[in-house]
Amino acid sequence: MALCGGVGASALPSELIVHIFSFLSARDKLRASAVCSRWRECLFYPTLWTELKLRLGGGSGGGGAGSEESPKLEFLMRKFGSFVRELQLEFAPIEGYLGPLHGGEGRMESSEDDPQFAGRWRDALHTYLDQVLCVLRSLRHNRNLQKLSLYGDTCILQEDGILDSTHLSQVDQGSKKIKEIQQLFEEILANSRQLKWLSSAFMLGMVTPNSLSTMSNSSANSLEHLSLLDNQLPSLVPAAELERLLHLRSLALDFCDFTSEMCRLLAGRDHTPLHRLSLLLNGTCLSDKPLDATPGDDDWKALVRHSANLRVYVMALDVRSQDLLRVLKPSLPLERIHFDSYSTCASEGTVELISLQYHKTLTHFILMRDLVERDDVGFPDLSDNRNEDPLVLLAWRCTRLSFLVIHGYTVWAHNLIAISRLRGSNLKLLAVSEESIDFDQELFLEEDPVNNLIKEVSLGLNRPWHPMMDTSVVLSEPTQHFYREMHRFSEGV
């Protein structure tokens, strides 16, 4: 870049360089900062870093990427933590350290007695705790924070019992780090003045039932989105604290924690109408967190009367059909539902109920089942009656359906063609794994069945289609998918 009179770009005022940097992506900003020391100084102007999104750890090699990223995290938080407006971080220590030790059934093959296993999970937890402390310490005095979103990829070890008090004591003696994390989180809430978005999912030990009570009154009045997920007992969102959050427009909780009392509070005239509600129903937790206190149909009716534009997103993880039937009330305004199971299967009756009760609101339907080696008898078929397939009836009744994903269940080719013709181009995504598709040979005798299916479904959708599924749709970690989809679902309301 040359200027009149032969003056170089280095002669530009710092304000102009910062303004030019503001149009660049984060990666391009870093590249530009390598030009000279002056440009590097301009890179760290506060106005360039009002928003920060980071993902730490992960990776498939298990080579300790989380610990290698700690110096970068410390540098960024030292530079920007005190003034950043929007901070979104995903901590993924478990995938990076323990991924290769997963068995074919999605559980840990190694035991705690394995030195390699024990050393790796201890390193992962050490790194995780230190990184969380680094972030929270830098935010403790930030009064301008408007959006804080944290996700910790520790739910796998929590479910397997590897993060119980005995194991944690080896990493965090006396729970000193956990207690400091809790204290720092409460300080952030107390010092905040204009918080609009607060989200914490599976952040080990960070949020307690008392955390929300420390939030400043000004942030309690400005908060528009709240999501706290951790499968803990008791609920992380006491009803008494929800009562003072008068301007909530979006809420995400464990389904068992969303009680009739909460439903009635949100339906009160002093509360802003709720627009989005995301609920995570984990079947493995129902023995400790029963569904007895969840809203009844009258509670949902009252909430919908107050919040006419309310839409609900439900993810059901390994939930039995009888439990689903207890919570899927007719007046619940369900827009999205995601079944993801390992040991259970969705039933024909459940799909039938959904298509009947939510035909006016349902737009997203995801049906996933983890595939394990013992599944040598074939995928479950939702219907023995080929003339009235529940998925075809779903596509026929739910006129707003635009997102259909099926994996791990039998889908007959002629029914798949029927679905594509019923919804046509309005079905924005039809993702069915190739191994889930079965063919009625009587209908495909004259030509190759796979090519015929591709041709017919493509004609029905009015766009090219293939029976394969994107790896980002075949979910290895459903809770992470729920966290990300919940954000997309809730933003912009």
DRENKEKE-801290 format. One record per residue (C-alpha): x, y, z; residue in three letters. Coordinates in steps of 0.5 Angstrom, whole numbers. Each point is the difference from the previous one (the first is absolute). Example, Ala and Ser with C-alpha at 12.3 -4.5 7.8 and 13.67 -1.06 7.14 Angstrom:
REM residues 2
<r <25; -9; 16>; 'ALA'>,
<r <2; 7; -2>; 'SER'>,
END
This chain:
REM residues 493
<r <0; 0; 0>; 'MET'>,
<r <3; 7; -2>; 'ALA'>,
<r <-2; 7; 1>; 'LEU'>,
<r <1; 6; -3>; 'CYS'>,
<r <7; 3; 0>; 'GLY'>,
<r <3; -7; 1>; 'GLY'>,
<r <-2; 0; 7>; 'VAL'>,
<r <-1; -7; 3>; 'GLY'>,
<r <-5; -4; 4>; 'ALA'>,
<r <4; 1; 6>; 'SER'>,
<r <-2; 7; 0>; 'ALA'>,
<r <-7; -1; 1>; 'LEU'>,
<r <-3; 3; 6>; 'PRO'>,
<r <-2; -6; 5>; 'SER'>,
<r <-7; 2; 0>; 'GLU'>,
<r <0; -1; -7>; 'LEU'>,
<r <4; -7; 0>; 'ILE'>,
<r <-5; -2; 6>; 'VAL'>,
<r <-6; 1; -5>; 'HIS'>,
<r <3; -4; -5>; 'ILE'>,
<r <1; -5; 4>; 'PHE'>,
<r <-7; 0; 3>; 'SER'>,
<r <-2; -3; -7>; 'PHE'>,
<r <4; -6; 0>; 'LEU'>,
<r <-1; -7; 3>; 'SER'>,
<r <4; -2; 6>; 'ALA'>,
<r <5; -4; -4>; 'ARG'>,
<r <1; 6; -5>; 'ASP'>,
<r <1; 4; 6>; 'LYS'>,
<r <5; -4; 3>; 'LEU'>,
<r <4; -1; -7>; 'ARG'>,
<r <0; 8; -1>; 'ALA'>,
<r <3; 1; 7>; 'SER'>,
<r <6; -4; -2>; 'ALA'>,
<r <2; 6; -5>; 'VAL'>,
<r <3; 4; 5>; 'CYS'>,
<r <0; 2; 8>; 'SER'>,
<r <-5; 6; -1>; 'ARG'>,
<r <-5; -4; -4>; 'TRP'>,
<r <1; -5; 6>; 'ARG'>,
<r <-2; 5; 5>; 'GLU'>,
<r <-6; 2; -4>; 'CYS'>,
<r <-2; -7; 0>; 'LEU'>,
<r <-2; 1; 8>; 'PHE'>,
<r <-4; 6; 0>; 'TYR'>,
<r <-6; -2; 4>; 'PRO'>,
<r <-5; 2; -6>; 'THR'>,
<r <2; -6; -4>; 'LEU'>,
<r <-1; -5; 5>; 'TRP'>,
<r <-7; 1; 3>; 'THR'>,
<r <-2; -7; -2>; 'GLU'>,
<r <5; -6; 1>; 'LEU'>,
<r <-2; -7; -2>; 'LYS'>,
<r <5; -6; 2>; 'LEU'>,
<r <0; -8; 0>; 'ARG'>,
<r <5; -3; 4>; 'LEU'>,
<r <3; -7; 0>; 'GLY'>,
<r <-4; -5; -4>; 'GLY'>,
<r <4; -3; -6>; 'GLY'>,
<r <0; -8; -2>; 'SER'>,
<r <7; -1; 2>; 'GLY'>,
<r <0; 0; 7>; 'GLY'>,
<r <6; 4; 1>; 'GLY'>,
<r <-1; 5; 5>; 'GLY'>,
<r <-2; 5; -4>; 'ALA'>,
<r <-4; 3; 6>; 'GLY'>,
<r <6; 2; 4>; 'SER'>,
<r <4; 2; -6>; 'GLU'>,
<r <-5; 6; -1>; 'GLU'>,
<r <0; 2; 7>; 'SER'>,
<r <5; 6; -1>; 'PRO'>,
<r <-4; 2; -6>; 'LYS'>,
<r <-6; 1; 4>; 'LEU'>,
<r <4; 3; 6>; 'GLU'>,
<r <2; 5; -5>; 'PHE'>,
<r <-6; 2; -3>; 'LEU'>,
<r <-4; 0; 6>; 'MET'>,
<r <5; 5; 3>; 'ARG'>,
<r <0; 4; -6>; 'LYS'>,
<r <-8; 0; -1>; 'PHE'>,
<r <-3; -3; 7>; 'GLY'>,
<r <-1; 7; 3>; 'SER'>,
<r <-4; 3; -5>; 'PHE'>,
<r <-3; -5; -5>; 'VAL'>,
<r <-8; 0; -1>; 'ARG'>,
<r <-1; -7; -3>; 'GLU'>,
<r <4; -6; 2>; 'LEU'>,
<r <-2; -7; -2>; 'GLN'>,
<r <5; -5; 1>; 'LEU'>,
<r <-1; -8; 0>; 'GLU'>,
<r <5; -4; 4>; 'PHE'>,
<r <1; -7; -3>; 'ALA'>,
<r <5; -4; 4>; 'PRO'>,
<r <-3; -6; 0>; 'ILE'>,
<r <0; -2; -7>; 'GLU'>,
<r <7; 2; -1>; 'GLY'>,
<r <3; -4; 5>; 'TYR'>,
<r <-5; -6; 1>; 'LEU'>,
<r <-3; -1; -7>; 'GLY'>,
<r <4; -6; -2>; 'PRO'>,
<r <-2; -3; 6>; 'LEU'>,
<r <-7; -1; -2>; 'HIS'>,
<r <-3; -6; -1>; 'GLY'>,
<r <-5; -2; -6>; 'GLY'>,
<r <-6; 1; 5>; 'GLU'>,
<r <2; 7; 1>; 'GLY'>,
<r <3; -2; 7>; 'ARG'>,
<r <7; 0; 3>; 'MET'>,
<r <3; -6; -1>; 'GLU'>,
<r <6; 1; 4>; 'SER'>,
<r <-1; 0; 8>; 'SER'>,
<r <3; 5; 5>; 'GLU'>,
<r <5; -5; 2>; 'ASP'>,
<r <4; 0; -7>; 'ASP'>,
<r <6; 5; 1>; 'PRO'>,
<r <-1; 3; -7>; 'GLN'>,
<r <-8; 2; 1>; 'PHE'>,
<r <1; 2; 7>; 'ALA'>,
<r <6; 5; -2>; 'GLY'>,
<r <-4; 3; -6>; 'ARG'>,
<r <-6; 1; 4>; 'TRP'>,
<r <4; 4; 5>; 'ARG'>,
<r <3; 4; -5>; 'ASP'>,
<r <-6; 2; -3>; 'ALA'>,
<r <-3; 2; 6>; 'LEU'>,
<r <6; 4; 3>; 'HIS'>,
<r <0; 4; -7>; 'THR'>,
<r <-8; 1; 0>; 'TYR'>,
<r <0; 2; 7>; 'LEU'>,
<r <6; 5; -1>; 'ASP'>,
<r <-3; 3; -7>; 'GLN'>,
<r <-7; 1; 4>; 'VAL'>,
<r <4; 4; 5>; 'LEU'>,
<r <4; 4; -5>; 'CYS'>,
<r <-7; 2; -3>; 'VAL'>,
<r <-4; 2; 6>; 'LEU'>,
<r <6; 4; 3>; 'ARG'>,
<r <1; 4; -6>; 'SER'>,
<r <-8; 1; 0>; 'LEU'>,
<r <-1; 2; 8>; 'ARG'>,
<r <0; 7; -1>; 'HIS'>,
<r <-3; 1; -7>; 'ASN'>,
<r <-6; 5; 1>; 'ARG'>,
<r <-1; 0; -8>; 'ASN'>,
<r <-1; -7; -1>; 'LEU'>,
<r <-7; -2; -4>; 'GLN'>,
<r <1; -7; -2>; 'LYS'>,
<r <3; -6; 4>; 'LEU'>,
<r <-1; -7; -3>; 'SER'>,
<r <5; -5; 2>; 'LEU'>,
<r <-1; -8; -1>; 'TYR'>,
<r <5; -5; 3>; 'GLY'>,
<r <0; -7; -4>; 'ASP'>,
<r <0; -4; 7>; 'THR'>,
<r <-6; -3; 0>; 'CYS'>,
<r <2; -7; -3>; 'ILE'>,
<r <5; -1; 6>; 'LEU'>,
<r <-6; 3; 5>; 'GLN'>,
<r <-5; -6; -3>; 'GLU'>,
<r <5; -5; 1>; 'ASP'>,
<r <2; 2; 7>; 'GLY'>,
<r <7; 2; -1>; 'ILE'>,
<r <-1; 7; 3>; 'LEU'>,
<r <-3; -2; 6>; 'ASP'>,
<r <3; 3; 7>; 'SER'>,
<r <5; -6; 1>; 'THR'>,
<r <3; 1; -7>; 'HIS'>,
<r <0; 8; 0>; 'LEU'>,
<r <4; 0; 7>; 'SER'>,
<r <6; -3; -4>; 'GLN'>,
<r <0; 6; -5>; 'VAL'>,
<r <-3; 6; 5>; 'ASP'>,
<r <2; -2; 7>; 'GLN'>,
<r <-5; 3; 5>; 'GLY'>,
<r <-4; 3; -6>; 'SER'>,
<r <4; 6; 0>; 'LYS'>,
<r <-1; 1; -7>; 'LYS'>,
<r <-7; -1; -1>; 'ILE'>,
<r <-2; 4; 6>; 'LYS'>,
<r <4; 6; -3>; 'GLU'>,
<r <-3; -1; -7>; 'ILE'>,
<r <-7; 0; 4>; 'GLN'>,
<r <2; 7; 3>; 'GLN'>,
<r <3; 3; -6>; 'LEU'>,
<r <-6; -2; -4>; 'PHE'>,
<r <-5; 4; 6>; 'GLU'>,
<r <5; 6; 0>; 'GLU'>,
<r <-1; 1; -8>; 'ILE'>,
<r <-8; -1; 1>; 'LEU'>,
<r <1; 5; 6>; 'ALA'>,
<r <4; 5; -4>; 'ASN'>,
<r <-4; 0; -7>; 'SER'>,
<r <-4; 6; -1>; 'ARG'>,
<r <-3; -2; -7>; 'GLN'>,
<r <0; -7; -1>; 'LEU'>,
<r <-5; -2; -5>; 'LYS'>,
<r <2; -8; -2>; 'TRP'>,
<r <3; -5; 5>; 'LEU'>,
<r <1; -7; -2>; 'SER'>,
<r <4; -5; 4>; 'SER'>,
<r <-1; -8; -2>; 'ALA'>,
<r <4; -5; 3>; 'PHE'>,
<r <5; 4; 3>; 'MET'>,
<r <3; -4; 6>; 'LEU'>,
<r <-2; 2; 7>; 'GLY'>,
<r <-1; 8; -3>; 'MET'>,
<r <-7; 1; 1>; 'VAL'>,
<r <-4; -1; 7>; 'THR'>,
<r <-7; 1; 2>; 'PRO'>,
<r <2; 6; 3>; 'ASN'>,
<r <4; 3; -6>; 'SER'>,
<r <-6; 4; -3>; 'LEU'>,
<r <-1; 3; 7>; 'SER'>,
<r <6; 4; 0>; 'THR'>,
<r <-1; 3; -7>; 'MET'>,
<r <-1; 8; 0>; 'SER'>,
<r <-7; 3; 0>; 'ASN'>,
<r <2; 4; -6>; 'SER'>,
<r <2; -7; -4>; 'SER'>,
<r <-6; -3; 3>; 'ALA'>,
<r <-4; 5; -4>; 'ASN'>,
<r <4; 0; -6>; 'SER'>,
<r <0; -8; -1>; 'LEU'>,
<r <-3; -2; -6>; 'GLU'>,
<r <3; -7; -1>; 'HIS'>,
<r <1; -5; 6>; 'LEU'>,
<r <3; -7; -1>; 'SER'>,
<r <2; -5; 5>; 'LEU'>,
<r <1; -7; -1>; 'LEU'>,
<r <4; -5; 4>; 'ASP'>,
<r <-4; -6; 3>; 'ASN'>,
<r <1; 2; 7>; 'GLN'>,
<r <-5; 0; 6>; 'LEU'>,
<r <-3; 4; 2>; 'PRO'>,
<r <-2; 5; -6>; 'SER'>,
<r <5; 5; -2>; 'LEU'>,
<r <-5; 5; -1>; 'VAL'>,
<r <-5; 1; 6>; 'PRO'>,
<r <-7; 2; -1>; 'ALA'>,
<r <2; 6; 4>; 'ALA'>,
<r <5; 3; -4>; 'GLU'>,
<r <-4; -1; -6>; 'LEU'>,
<r <-5; 4; 3>; 'GLU'>,
<r <5; 6; -1>; 'ARG'>,
<r <2; -1; -7>; 'LEU'>,
<r <-6; 4; -3>; 'LEU'>,
<r <3; 1; -7>; 'HIS'>,
<r <2; -7; -2>; 'LEU'>,
<r <-2; -1; -7>; 'ARG'>,
<r <4; -7; 0>; 'SER'>,
<r <1; -6; 5>; 'LEU'>,
<r <4; -6; -1>; 'ALA'>,
<r <-1; -5; 6>; 'LEU'>,
<r <0; -8; 2>; 'ASP'>,
<r <-7; -2; -1>; 'PHE'>,
<r <0; -3; 7>; 'CYS'>,
<r <1; 7; 2>; 'ASP'>,
<r <-5; 4; -3>; 'PHE'>,
<r <-6; -1; 5>; 'THR'>,
<r <-7; 2; 0>; 'SER'>,
<r <2; 6; 4>; 'GLU'>,
<r <5; 3; -5>; 'MET'>,
<r <-5; -1; -5>; 'CYS'>,
<r <-5; 4; 4>; 'ARG'>,
<r <5; 5; 2>; 'LEU'>,
<r <2; 1; -8>; 'LEU'>,
<r <-8; 1; -1>; 'ALA'>,
<r <0; 6; 5>; 'GLY'>,
<r <-2; 7; -3>; 'ARG'>,
<r <6; 3; 3>; 'ASP'>,
<r <5; -5; -5>; 'HIS'>,
<r <1; 2; -7>; 'THR'>,
<r <-3; -5; -4>; 'PRO'>,
<r <5; -6; -1>; 'LEU'>,
<r <2; -2; -8>; 'HIS'>,
<r <5; -6; 1>; 'ARG'>,
<r <0; -6; 5>; 'LEU'>,
<r <5; -5; -1>; 'SER'>,
<r <0; -6; 4>; 'LEU'>,
<r <4; -6; 1>; 'LEU'>,
<r <-3; -7; 2>; 'LEU'>,
<r <5; -5; 2>; 'ASN'>,
<r <-2; -7; 2>; 'GLY'>,
<r <6; -2; 4>; 'THR'>,
<r <-2; 6; 5>; 'CYS'>,
<r <-7; -2; 1>; 'LEU'>,
<r <1; -5; 6>; 'SER'>,
<r <3; 6; 4>; 'ASP'>,
<r <-4; 6; -3>; 'LYS'>,
<r <-8; -2; -1>; 'PRO'>,
<r <-4; 3; -5>; 'LEU'>,
<r <-6; 1; 5>; 'ASP'>,
<r <1; 7; 1>; 'ALA'>,
<r <0; 2; -8>; 'THR'>,
<r <-5; 4; -3>; 'PRO'>,
<r <-7; -3; -1>; 'GLY'>,
<r <-4; 2; -6>; 'ASP'>,
<r <-4; 6; 4>; 'ASP'>,
<r <7; 3; 1>; 'ASP'>,
<r <2; 0; -7>; 'TRP'>,
<r <-7; 3; -2>; 'LYS'>,
<r <1; 6; 5>; 'ALA'>,
<r <8; 1; -3>; 'LEU'>,
<r <-3; 0; -7>; 'VAL'>,
<r <-5; 5; 2>; 'ARG'>,
<r <5; 4; 2>; 'HIS'>,
<r <5; -1; -5>; 'SER'>,
<r <-3; -1; -6>; 'ALA'>,
<r <6; -1; -4>; 'ASN'>,
<r <4; -5; 4>; 'LEU'>,
<r <3; -6; -3>; 'ARG'>,
<r <3; -6; 3>; 'VAL'>,
<r <6; -4; -1>; 'TYR'>,
<r <1; -7; 3>; 'VAL'>,
<r <6; -5; 0>; 'MET'>,
<r <-2; -7; 3>; 'ALA'>,
<r <6; -4; 1>; 'LEU'>,
<r <-1; -7; 2>; 'ASP'>,
<r <-7; 1; 2>; 'VAL'>,
<r <-5; -5; 0>; 'ARG'>,
<r <-7; 1; -4>; 'SER'>,
<r <-4; 0; 7>; 'GLN'>,
<r <4; 5; 3>; 'ASP'>,
<r <-1; 4; -7>; 'LEU'>,
<r <-7; -1; 0>; 'LEU'>,
<r <0; 3; 7>; 'ARG'>,
<r <3; 7; -2>; 'VAL'>,
<r <-2; 1; -7>; 'LEU'>,
<r <-7; 4; 2>; 'LYS'>,
<r <-5; 2; -6>; 'PRO'>,
<r <1; 7; 2>; 'SER'>,
<r <8; 0; 0>; 'LEU'>,
<r <2; 4; -7>; 'PRO'>,
<r <5; -4; -2>; 'LEU'>,
<r <4; 2; -6>; 'GLU'>,
<r <6; -5; 0>; 'ARG'>,
<r <1; -6; 3>; 'ILE'>,
<r <6; -5; 0>; 'HIS'>,
<r <0; -7; 2>; 'PHE'>,
<r <7; -3; 2>; 'ASP'>,
<r <1; -7; 3>; 'SER'>,
<r <5; -5; 1>; 'TYR'>,
<r <-4; -5; 4>; 'SER'>,
<r <-7; 2; -1>; 'THR'>,
<r <-4; 1; -7>; 'CYS'>,
<r <-6; 5; -2>; 'ALA'>,
<r <-6; -4; -1>; 'SER'>,
<r <-5; 1; -5>; 'GLU'>,
<r <-5; 3; 5>; 'GLY'>,
<r <4; 5; 2>; 'THR'>,
<r <1; 2; -7>; 'VAL'>,
<r <-7; 0; -2>; 'GLU'>,
<r <-2; 4; 6>; 'LEU'>,
<r <5; 6; -2>; 'ILE'>,
<r <-3; 0; -7>; 'SER'>,
<r <-7; 1; 3>; 'LEU'>,
<r <2; 5; 6>; 'GLN'>,
<r <5; 4; -4>; 'TYR'>,
<r <-2; 0; -7>; 'HIS'>,
<r <-1; 8; 0>; 'LYS'>,
<r <7; 1; 4>; 'THR'>,
<r <5; -5; -2>; 'LEU'>,
<r <5; 2; -5>; 'THR'>,
<r <6; -5; 3>; 'HIS'>,
<r <0; -7; 1>; 'PHE'>,
<r <7; -4; 1>; 'ILE'>,
<r <0; -7; 2>; 'LEU'>,
<r <6; -3; 1>; 'MET'>,
<r <3; -7; 3>; 'ARG'>,
<r <7; -2; 2>; 'ASP'>,
<r <2; -6; -4>; 'LEU'>,
<r <4; -5; 4>; 'VAL'>,
<r <3; -7; -2>; 'GLU'>,
<r <-6; -4; 3>; 'ARG'>,
<r <-5; 3; -5>; 'ASP'>,
<r <1; -6; -4>; 'ASP'>,
<r <-8; -1; -1>; 'VAL'>,
<r <-1; 7; -4>; 'GLY'>,
<r <-2; 6; 2>; 'PHE'>,
<r <-7; 1; 3>; 'PRO'>,
<r <-6; 1; -4>; 'ASP'>,
<r <-5; 5; 3>; 'LEU'>,
<r <-6; -3; -4>; 'SER'>,
<r <-2; -7; -2>; 'ASP'>,
<r <-6; 3; -4>; 'ASN'>,
<r <4; 2; -7>; 'ARG'>,
<r <-6; 4; -2>; 'ASN'>,
<r <0; 5; 6>; 'GLU'>,
<r <7; 2; 2>; 'ASP'>,
<r <0; 4; 6>; 'PRO'>,
<r <6; 5; -4>; 'LEU'>,
<r <-5; 0; -6>; 'VAL'>,
<r <-5; 2; 4>; 'LEU'>,
<r <4; 5; 4>; 'LEU'>,
<r <2; 4; -7>; 'ALA'>,
<r <-7; 0; -2>; 'TRP'>,
<r <-3; 3; 6>; 'ARG'>,
<r <6; 5; 2>; 'CYS'>,
<r <-1; 5; -5>; 'THR'>,
<r <6; 4; 2>; 'ARG'>,
<r <5; -6; 1>; 'LEU'>,
<r <6; 3; -3>; 'SER'>,
<r <6; -5; 3>; 'PHE'>,
<r <0; -7; 0>; 'LEU'>,
<r <6; -4; 3>; 'VAL'>,
<r <-1; -8; 0>; 'ILE'>,
<r <6; -5; 2>; 'HIS'>,
<r <0; -7; 4>; 'GLY'>,
<r <-8; -1; -2>; 'TYR'>,
<r <-2; -4; -6>; 'THR'>,
<r <-3; 5; -6>; 'VAL'>,
<r <-3; -4; -5>; 'TRP'>,
<r <2; 3; -7>; 'ALA'>,
<r <-8; 1; -3>; 'HIS'>,
<r <-1; 4; 7>; 'ASN'>,
<r <6; 4; -1>; 'LEU'>,
<r <-3; 2; -7>; 'ILE'>,
<r <-7; 2; 3>; 'ALA'>,
<r <3; 4; 5>; 'ILE'>,
<r <4; 4; -5>; 'SER'>,
<r <-6; 1; -5>; 'ARG'>,
<r <-4; 2; 6>; 'LEU'>,
<r <4; 6; 3>; 'ARG'>,
<r <4; 1; -7>; 'GLY'>,
<r <5; 6; 0>; 'SER'>,
<r <-3; 2; 7>; 'ASN'>,
<r <4; -5; 3>; 'LEU'>,
<r <7; 4; 0>; 'LYS'>,
<r <3; -6; 3>; 'LEU'>,
<r <-1; -8; -1>; 'LEU'>,
<r <6; -4; 3>; 'ALA'>,
<r <-1; -7; 0>; 'VAL'>,
<r <6; -5; 1>; 'SER'>,
<r <1; -5; -5>; 'GLU'>,
<r <0; -6; 5>; 'GLU'>,
<r <-7; 2; 2>; 'SER'>,
<r <-3; 0; -6>; 'ILE'>,
<r <-3; -7; -2>; 'ASP'>,
<r <-3; -2; -7>; 'PHE'>,
<r <-7; -3; -2>; 'ASP'>,
<r <3; -5; -5>; 'GLN'>,
<r <-7; 0; -4>; 'GLU'>,
<r <0; 7; -1>; 'LEU'>,
<r <7; 0; -3>; 'PHE'>,
<r <0; -6; -4>; 'LEU'>,
<r <2; 4; -7>; 'GLU'>,
<r <5; 5; 2>; 'GLU'>,
<r <6; 1; 5>; 'ASP'>,
<r <-4; 1; 6>; 'PRO'>,
<r <5; 5; 3>; 'VAL'>,
<r <1; 4; -6>; 'ASN'>,
<r <-8; 0; -1>; 'ASN'>,
<r <-1; 3; 7>; 'LEU'>,
<r <5; 5; -1>; 'ILE'>,
<r <-3; 2; -6>; 'LYS'>,
<r <-7; 0; 3>; 'GLU'>,
<r <2; 4; 6>; 'VAL'>,
<r <3; 5; -4>; 'SER'>,
<r <-6; 1; -4>; 'LEU'>,
<r <-4; 1; 6>; 'GLY'>,
<r <4; 5; 4>; 'LEU'>,
<r <2; 4; -7>; 'ASN'>,
<r <7; -1; 2>; 'ARG'>,
<r <6; -5; -1>; 'PRO'>,
<r <0; -5; 6>; 'TRP'>,
<r <4; -6; 2>; 'HIS'>,
<r <-1; -5; 6>; 'PRO'>,
<r <6; 2; 4>; 'MET'>,
<r <1; 4; 7>; 'MET'>,
<r <4; 6; 1>; 'ASP'>,
<r <5; -2; 6>; 'THR'>,
<r <-2; 6; 4>; 'SER'>,
<r <-7; -3; 0>; 'VAL'>,
<r <2; -7; 2>; 'VAL'>,
<r <1; 3; 7>; 'LEU'>,
<r <5; -3; 5>; 'SER'>,
<r <-1; 5; 5>; 'GLU'>,
<r <-8; 1; 1>; 'PRO'>,
<r <1; 5; 6>; 'THR'>,
<r <5; 4; -4>; 'GLN'>,
<r <-5; 0; -6>; 'HIS'>,
<r <-6; 3; 4>; 'PHE'>,
<r <5; 5; 3>; 'TYR'>,
<r <1; 3; -7>; 'ARG'>,
<r <-7; -1; -3>; 'GLU'>,
<r <-3; 3; 6>; 'MET'>,
<r <5; 6; -1>; 'HIS'>,
<r <-3; 1; -7>; 'ARG'>,
<r <-7; -1; 2>; 'PHE'>,
<r <0; 5; 5>; 'SER'>,
<r <4; 6; -3>; 'GLU'>,
<r <-3; 5; -4>; 'GLY'>,
<r <-7; 0; 4>; 'VAL'>,
END
